[in-house]
Amino acid sequence: MIETATFSERALRRHLTHLDALEAESVFIMREVAAEFERPVLLFSGGKDSIVLLRIAEKAFRPARFPFPVMHIDTGHNFPEVLDFRDRRVKELGERLIVASVQESIDKGRVREEPGNPSRNRLQTTTLLDAILEHGFDAVFGGARRDEEKARAKERVFSLRDEFGQWEPKAQRPELWSLYNGRLRKGQHMRVFPISNWTEMDVWQYIQREELEVPSIYFAHERPVFRRDSMWLATSDFLPHGRDEAVETMVVRYRTVGDMTCTGAVTSSAASVAEIIAEVAAARITERGATRADDAFSETSMEDRKREGYF
Amino acid sequence: MDLLRFSTAGSVDDGKSTLIGRLLFDSKGIFEDQLQAIERTSRRRGYSQVDLALLTDGLRAEREQGITIDVAYRYFATPRRKFIIADTPGHVQYTRNMVTGSSTADLAIVLVDARKGVLEQSRRHAFIATLLGIPHIVVAVNKMDLVGYDESVFDAIRTEFEEWAQKLDVHDITFIPISALHGDNVVQRSLSMPWYQGPSLLYHLENVYIGSDRNLIDARFPVQWIIRPQTDEHHDYRGYAGQIATGVFRKGDEVVVLPSGHRTRIARIGTMDGELEAAMPPLSVSLQLEDDIDVSRGDMICRPHNQPTVASELDAMVCWMNEAPLRKGARYLLKHTSRSVKAMVDDLIYRIDVNSLHSDRAATELGLNEIGRVRLRTSAPLLLDEYKLSRTTGGFILIDETTYDTVGAGMVEHAGPPQEVPEPDRLAA
């Protein structure tokens, strides 16, 4: 952190950490979007990455309000703790929240649930694209990071989508220095990832430094779970467990926050951010590998979903 | 902990993927599930060993064709530093990706195959790294195991490279003999090369001094966004938000706003966490000025006695990134800092052969992946520094007016009316 009282250039330099550099870059990206787009929106899931996005937005625009609303794509399969947190956090910030509902998309017949597949992860794409069209958004902030997944490692900070919301990995605009090209043709929109260069560890260290609240499911707690696809899944109304799947009550926590039906818990006793940081430092499995059933289908499942307009 | 961004370039056979794989694995940047996934794929394809290139080749087309097409960013950390790798392909048809990856790097690792000596590709990478202003170059002489860890092989490569590199304006070149496959001098010092007294590659990456690379002399603050709360509590608040490009700004400093030329003082340097007495790169802050003057996005705040050149004519080295070539008379959009203008190509002065470094003054166009010196005229003045002074205020991109694709990357060589361009003796000055 920066000490203003005893300033000298050497002292300031010594105190500038990698988190300061990452934060400054992310703030720059958000301001660039605010300046170059008509109607941006920030996607907020209640997860740790989008919690960091909200703090970056505060750093970029306070004491003014955010020049964009916050939007949640609600699968209807959320952890209740996360929804409570979402509402509380947005209220504290005094910002506008838009909720786009996957259930509504289903009710309107825009999407159909696949028989036998309880996950609504893929259905979110239609809800998101409909909401973008309905509100006329031209830039959509997401909390994706390049260290999460190999297709994301190649995605630009300003990621162009065509009128069907599709990502074309072979036709990406070169991105040099900090010069972002935000020009759009009719029907196109931009996905923008301000924390592209952050790792899972950076996110937790930043949460610790900034003393940010996170939903309680990130910390170790007792929960009835069962084993499927070599992951611990929570029992819920949305996800009935099979007759041969034994339910046990275990001490677990979540490394990512997503749809209850495809987000796995990890066994853990980490009860504080400091303990989570220690756990992340020792982890031998990536967060998506440990916790996301949907990424395990094939080695390019993320690339395929992104091509269809996924986050 | 501080941050080091470095670039690598290379193709399938030169051991780049093995080297990155080793750095990531030994520093715990690869996880077990990632390793298992590439083990499965390697087995399915009938490879005899795990192909570490699968780690870095993330796109379907890359996996299918077994080549690296695009820039991939990778992350790892040691207790001393956090690292961001811009991993780029090495072939000439991907020069633009190499340029992109180099644009933000502090250091470049240039790979040389000990058996083959200094080939075109290594030279091209070193040239581009220098052109893009990367201050530190590491020449990693790889596959030393295949030449019997022979000191004379390393020395010959070093001499050849140093002789050639005299043409480049680069001050810090470090040579390290390694075997990425066996791990010699990658993380640990090698026992097989007792004649080598220098650091291992990772030790060098952790310790290379980058503190003096930052320009703290020429204060430049491109205005990005105006913070105006318009609430009762902050009635008259006007914060000029941006990221400090170069130099140091202090509370109370006399400043000038360009291009208007209005002078005032810095009243406050604001952040959400409170005021700062002073700020330097790379901080994003908001400046409040003592006088109520007209400032908008695209303006630049600097010191009265140290200003960029206000010019609508410039010479620049341009790397062309589009299928449709750059030609004299063509018009593009140009984005420089937070300012966007129209630009016209007045002249293509010469084109450089990125392999021989020969400059061709008879060239009439710049094709995809070609680099040349171009004279541009803009519809409104820009606030320009030479690229070697500042990447932020000396770099720009060209955008196609119709497709809006980013078609070129430019580095300012000279701002202002044309001057005679001598035959370049130092190409990447």
Contacts between the chains, C-beta under 8 A, distances in Angstrom:
chain1	res1	chain2	res2	distance
A	1	B	273	7.9
A	2	B	273	7.9
A	2	B	276	6.4
A	4	B	274	7.0
A	4	B	275	6.7
A	4	B	276	5.6
A	4	B	277	4.9
A	7	B	276	7.9
A	7	B	277	4.4
A	7	B	278	5.7
A	9	B	216	7.0
A	9	B	248	6.4
A	9	B	278	7.3
A	9	B	280	6.9
A	12	B	278	6.7
A	12	B	280	6.4
A	13	B	211	6.5
A	13	B	280	7.3
A	16	B	2	7.3
A	16	B	283	7.7
A	17	B	1	5.8
A	17	B	2	6.9
A	18	B	1	5.2
A	18	B	2	6.0
A	18	B	3	4.2
A	18	B	81	8.0
A	18	B	82	4.4
A	20	B	282	7.9
A	20	B	283	7.1
A	21	B	2	7.6
A	21	B	3	4.9
A	21	B	282	5.5
A	22	B	3	7.5
A	23	B	284	7.5
A	24	B	243	6.0
A	24	B	282	4.7
A	24	B	283	5.3
A	24	B	284	4.3
A	25	B	243	8.0
A	25	B	282	7.0
A	25	B	284	7.9
A	27	B	243	7.4
A	27	B	284	3.9
A	28	B	224	7.1
A	28	B	242	7.8
A	28	B	243	4.5
A	28	B	284	5.3
A	31	B	224	4.7
A	31	B	225	4.3
A	31	B	241	5.6
A	31	B	242	7.4
A	31	B	284	7.4
A	32	B	224	6.5
A	32	B	225	8.0
A	32	B	338	7.6
A	34	B	225	5.7
A	35	B	224	6.1
A	35	B	225	5.0
A	35	B	297	5.5
A	35	B	338	7.0
A	58	B	272	5.6
A	59	B	271	7.1
A	59	B	272	4.7
A	59	B	273	8.0
A	59	B	284	7.4
A	60	B	225	7.9
A	60	B	241	7.2
A	60	B	284	7.3
A	61	B	227	6.4
A	62	B	227	7.9
A	62	B	272	4.7
A	63	B	227	7.4
A	63	B	229	4.8
A	63	B	231	7.6
A	63	B	233	7.5
A	63	B	234	5.0
A	63	B	237	6.5
A	64	B	227	5.1
A	64	B	228	6.3
A	64	B	229	4.1
A	64	B	230	7.5
A	64	B	231	8.0
A	64	B	234	7.7
A	64	B	237	8.0
A	65	B	229	7.4
A	146	B	73	4.8
A	146	B	75	7.3
A	147	B	74	7.7
A	147	B	75	4.8
A	149	B	58	7.9
A	150	B	55	7.6
A	150	B	57	7.9
A	150	B	58	3.4
A	150	B	72	7.9
A	151	B	58	5.2
A	151	B	59	6.5
A	152	B	58	7.9
A	153	B	58	5.1
A	153	B	72	4.6
A	153	B	73	5.7
A	153	B	74	6.7
A	154	B	58	5.1
A	154	B	59	5.9
A	154	B	70	4.9
A	154	B	71	7.1
A	154	B	72	5.2
A	154	B	73	7.9
A	169	B	59	5.1
A	169	B	61	7.6
A	169	B	70	7.3
A	170	B	59	7.8
A	170	B	61	6.6
A	170	B	69	7.5
A	172	B	70	7.1
A	173	B	405	6.0
A	173	B	406	4.4
A	174	B	96	5.8
A	174	B	97	7.5
A	174	B	99	7.8
A	174	B	100	4.8
A	174	B	321	5.1
A	174	B	397	7.9
A	174	B	406	5.0
A	174	B	409	6.9
A	175	B	100	6.4
A	175	B	406	7.5
A	176	B	99	7.2
A	176	B	100	5.4
A	176	B	103	4.1
A	176	B	104	7.8
A	176	B	395	7.0
A	176	B	397	6.2
A	176	B	406	7.8
A	176	B	409	4.9
A	177	B	103	4.9
A	177	B	104	6.4
A	177	B	391	5.9
A	177	B	392	6.8
A	177	B	395	4.9
A	178	B	104	7.9
A	178	B	243	7.4
A	178	B	392	7.0
A	179	B	335	5.5
A	179	B	336	7.8
A	179	B	395	6.8
A	179	B	396	6.9
A	179	B	397	4.8
A	181	B	335	6.8
A	181	B	397	6.4
A	181	B	399	5.7
A	181	B	404	7.1
A	181	B	406	4.8
A	183	B	333	7.5
A	183	B	399	6.1
A	183	B	404	3.7
A	184	B	404	7.0
A	185	B	403	7.7
A	185	B	404	6.1
A	196	B	73	7.5
A	197	B	73	6.9
A	197	B	75	7.5
A	197	B	84	6.0
A	199	B	75	4.9
A	199	B	77	7.5
A	201	B	77	6.9
A	202	B	82	7.6
A	283	B	31	7.2
A	284	B	31	5.8
A	284	B	32	4.7
A	285	B	31	5.4
A	285	B	32	5.6
A	285	B	33	4.9
A	286	B	31	4.5
A	286	B	33	5.7
A	286	B	34	6.2
A	289	B	31	6.6
A	289	B	33	3.3
A	289	B	34	7.2
A	290	B	33	7.4
A	299	B	37	6.2
A	299	B	41	6.4
A	299	B	63	7.2
A	300	B	59	7.9
A	300	B	60	4.8
A	300	B	63	7.5
A	303	B	58	7.5
A	303	B	59	6.3
A	303	B	60	5.8
